[in-house]
């Protein structure tokens, strides 16, 4: 009996050990399962010249295909170069009498400082990146703790990605503002998406997101080459009220936007999920059940 228990324990530890971090120092952090890249956190910052700065002015998360070979999300370049993977930003951030654009990334960068933690437990890989949101003089006005957790096979998808951001003002309070097209927490498919085949799905009774607030989720199906990919963007109950979704562009950028004041000495923590699935989307009823379980 003891031998069987030990063998089972070894097998379980071996399965969990197959999930690992691979850090290319100063460039990117991969979450890898059995040698396949699941996601890649792009955290490089290189202001040495204009081109390098453009490529590295903010960190974002690439999602890879099932083979772990190619991203199914977008990087620099293409249509709207500032749209990159799973990313966060606001186009109108008010700090005192100044306003900053950390969506189009004009006049400043979002810069990874260090990893505050990396852990793998029970088949979930979690890491936290500390970032500074810089002004035009390369001084931080906002600090962020961005925590991302990745697991395989949960909630019926290929990947479950939990995205948490804790935003803390520094010298003055901040007001996060913009509009649904240019602010919030968003997902951007690869630039090669087949625009004629992009489809969106919302909870039953909702056919358009315009004017609708605080949806529990919005979902998208997009096509790259011969393959379909489905993404469900999950909105936690604890996120700011008045959240609206942008989910109608044929090139596939979609996500959740809100505006919010964060006083000095306070912080704001938001939580979102991204369920990644191969092929067609689940039904709205199934996604409702997924959201309820996830939101617990």
C-alpha positions in Angstrom: 0.0 0.0 0.0 2.8 2.4 0.9 4.5 1.7 -2.4 1.3 2.6 -4.3 0.8 5.8 -2.3 4.4 6.8 -3.0 4.0 6.1 -6.7 0.8 8.1 -6.9 2.5 11.0 -5.0 5.4 10.8 -7.4 3.1 10.8 -10.4 1.2 13.8 -9.1 4.4 15.7 -8.3 5.7 14.8 -11.7 2.6 16.2 -13.4 2.8 19.4 -11.5 6.6 19.6 -12.1 5.9 19.6 -15.9 4.5 23.1 -15.5 7.4 25.5 -15.2 8.7 29.1 -15.7 11.3 29.8 -18.2 12.7 33.3 -17.9 14.7 34.9 -20.7 16.3 37.5 -18.5 15.3 41.1 -19.4 13.1 39.9 -22.3 10.1 37.6 -21.4 8.8 35.1 -19.0 7.3 31.9 -20.4 4.9 29.5 -18.6 5.7 26.1 -20.1 3.9 22.8 -19.8 5.6 19.6 -21.0 8.0 21.7 -23.2 5.1 23.7 -24.8 4.8 27.5 -24.2 1.3 28.3 -22.9 1.8 32.1 -22.4 4.6 34.5 -22.7 4.8 37.7 -20.5 6.6 40.3 -22.6 8.3 42.6 -20.0 11.4 43.9 -21.9 12.0 47.7 -21.7 14.6 49.1 -24.1 14.6 52.9 -24.6 18.0 52.9 -26.4 16.5 54.1 -29.7 13.1 55.0 -31.1 12.3 51.6 -32.7 13.4 49.6 -29.6 11.3 51.9 -27.3 8.3 51.5 -29.6 8.5 47.7 -29.3 8.9 47.6 -25.5 7.0 50.6 -24.1 4.6 48.4 -22.2 4.4 44.8 -20.9 1.7 42.5 -22.1 0.8 38.8 -22.2 1.0 36.7 -25.4 -1.2 33.6 -25.6 0.2 30.7 -27.6 -1.4 28.0 -29.8 -2.0 24.5 -28.6 1.3 23.3 -30.0 3.1 26.0 -28.0 4.8 27.3 -31.1 3.1 30.6 -32.2 1.2 33.4 -30.4 -2.5 33.6 -31.3 -2.3 37.2 -29.9 -0.8 40.3 -31.4 2.5 42.0 -30.7 4.0 45.4 -32.0 3.2 46.5 -35.5 0.1 45.7 -37.6 -3.1 47.6 -37.2 -3.0 49.6 -34.1 0.5 48.8 -32.9 -0.4 49.6 -29.3 -2.8 46.7 -29.2 -0.8 43.8 -27.8 -2.0 40.5 -26.4 -3.8 40.8 -23.0 -3.1 44.4 -21.9 -4.2 47.2 -19.7 -4.3 51.0 -20.1 -6.3 54.2 -20.2 -6.1 57.0 -22.8 -7.0 59.8 -20.3 -5.4 59.5 -16.9 -5.8 62.7 -14.9 -3.1 63.4 -12.3 -3.5 66.9 -10.8 -3.6 69.3 -13.7 -1.9 66.8 -16.1 -3.3 64.1 -18.3 -1.5 61.0 -19.5 -2.2 58.5 -22.3 -1.2 55.1 -21.3 -3.2 53.4 -24.1 -1.6 54.8 -27.2 1.6 55.2 -25.1 2.2 58.8 -25.9 4.8 60.7 -23.8 5.7 57.9 -21.4 5.9 54.1 -20.8 4.7 51.4 -18.5 7.9 49.8 -17.3 8.3 46.4 -15.6 10.5 46.8 -12.5 10.8 43.3 -11.0 8.9 40.1 -10.3 7.5 40.1 -6.8 6.7 36.4 -6.9 6.5 33.2 -9.0 4.9 30.1 -7.8 3.4 26.8 -9.1 0.9 25.0 -7.0 -1.7 22.4 -7.8 -1.3 22.8 -11.6 -1.6 26.7 -11.5 1.4 28.9 -12.4 1.2 32.4 -10.8 3.5 35.4 -11.1 3.4 39.0 -10.1 5.0 41.8 -12.1 5.6 45.2 -10.5 5.3 48.0 -13.1 5.7 51.7 -13.0 3.5 54.0 -15.1 5.8 56.8 -16.1 5.2 60.4 -17.0 7.0 62.4 -19.7 10.1 62.8 -17.5 10.3 59.0 -16.8 9.0 59.5 -13.2 6.4 57.1 -12.0 2.9 58.5 -11.1 1.3 55.1 -10.6 2.6 51.7 -9.4 1.0 48.4 -10.4 1.1 44.9 -9.1 0.0 42.7 -12.0 -0.7 39.1 -11.0 -1.4 36.5 -13.7 -2.4 32.9 -13.0 -2.4 30.2 -15.7 -3.9 26.8 -15.6 -4.7 24.2 -18.3 -8.1 22.5 -18.7 -10.1 24.4 -16.1 -13.7 25.4 -16.8 -13.8 23.4 -20.0 -11.2 25.5 -21.9 -7.7 24.8 -23.0 -6.3 27.6 -20.8 -7.7 29.6 -17.9 -5.9 33.0 -17.4 -6.7 35.1 -14.3 -5.6 38.7 -14.6 -5.4 40.9 -11.5 -4.1 44.5 -11.4 -3.6 46.5 -8.2 -3.1 50.2 -9.1 -1.7 52.6 -6.5 -1.2 56.3 -7.1 2.1 57.8 -5.8 2.4 61.6 -5.3 -1.2 62.5 -6.2 -4.5 60.7 -6.7 -5.4 59.6 -10.3 -8.6 59.5 -12.3 -8.7 56.7 -14.9 -10.7 57.8 -17.9 -11.1 57.3 -21.6 -13.7 55.4 -23.6 -14.6 51.8 -24.3 -12.4 51.8 -27.5 -9.3 53.2 -25.8 -9.2 52.1 -22.2 -9.5 49.1 -19.8 -8.4 45.5 -19.8 -8.4 44.1 -23.3 -7.6 41.1 -25.5 -6.2 41.5 -29.0 -6.0 38.5 -31.5 -3.1 38.2 -33.9 -3.0 40.7 -36.7 -3.6 37.9 -39.3 -7.2 37.3 -38.0 -9.8 36.6 -40.8 -12.0 39.6 -40.3 -15.0 38.1 -42.1 -15.2 35.3 -39.6 -15.0 37.2 -36.3 -18.1 36.6 -34.1 -19.2 37.8 -30.6 -21.5 36.3 -28.0 -23.1 37.8 -25.0 -25.4 36.7 -22.2 -28.9 35.7 -23.4 -31.1 38.8 -24.1 -28.1 40.9 -25.1 -27.4 41.3 -28.8 -25.2 44.5 -28.7 -23.0 45.7 -25.9 -23.5 49.4 -26.7 -25.3 51.0 -23.8 -25.2 47.9 -21.6 -23.3 48.1 -18.3 -21.8 45.5 -16.0 -22.0 42.4 -18.2 -20.7 39.3 -16.4 -18.9 38.3 -19.5 -18.4 38.8 -23.2 -17.0 36.3 -25.7 -15.4 36.1 -29.1 -14.6 33.6 -31.8 -11.9 34.4 -34.3 -10.1 32.6 -37.1 -6.3 32.4 -37.9 -5.6 30.4 -41.0 -7.7 27.2 -40.7 -8.1 27.3 -37.0 -10.8 28.9 -34.8 -10.1 30.2 -31.3 -12.6 31.2 -28.7 -12.1 33.6 -25.8 -14.4 34.4 -22.9 -13.7 37.6 -21.1 -14.9 37.2 -17.5 -15.8 40.2 -15.3 -15.5 39.8 -11.5 -18.4 41.0 -9.3 -15.9 43.1 -7.3 -14.9 45.2 -10.3 -16.0 48.9 -10.5 -19.7 49.3 -11.4 -20.5 51.0 -14.6 -18.2 48.8 -16.6 -18.9 48.6 -20.3 -17.6 46.3 -22.9 -16.2 47.0 -26.4 -16.9 43.8 -28.3 -17.7 44.4 -32.0 -14.5 45.0 -34.0 -13.9 42.6 -36.8 -10.2 42.6 -36.1 -11.0 41.2 -32.7 -9.8 43.6 -30.0 -12.4 43.4 -27.2 -12.5 44.0 -23.5 -13.9 45.8 -20.5 -13.7 49.6 -19.6 -14.6 51.6 -16.6 -13.6 55.0 -15.2 -12.6 55.4 -11.7 -10.9 57.8 -9.3 -8.2 56.5 -7.0 -7.3 58.9 -4.2 -3.8 59.3 -2.9 -3.1 56.7 -0.2 -5.7 54.3 -1.7 -5.5 51.6 -4.3 -7.8 49.8 -6.8 -7.7 46.1 -7.5 -9.5 44.6 -10.5 -9.9 41.0 -11.5 -10.7 39.5 -14.9 -10.6 36.0 -16.4 -9.7 34.9 -20.0 -10.9 31.4 -20.9 -9.1 30.2 -24.0 -10.7 27.5 -26.1 -10.0 25.8 -29.4 -12.9 25.8 -31.9 -16.4 27.1 -31.4 -17.6 29.0 -28.4 -19.8 27.3 -25.7 -23.4 28.3 -25.6 -24.4 31.3 -23.6 -26.0 29.0 -21.0 -22.7 27.1 -20.5 -20.7 30.3 -20.3 -23.2 31.6 -17.6 -22.4 28.4 -15.6 -18.7 28.9 -16.1 -18.9 32.5 -15.0 -20.8 31.7 -11.8 -18.3 29.0 -10.8 -15.3 31.3 -11.7 -16.8 34.3 -9.9 -17.1 32.4 -6.6 
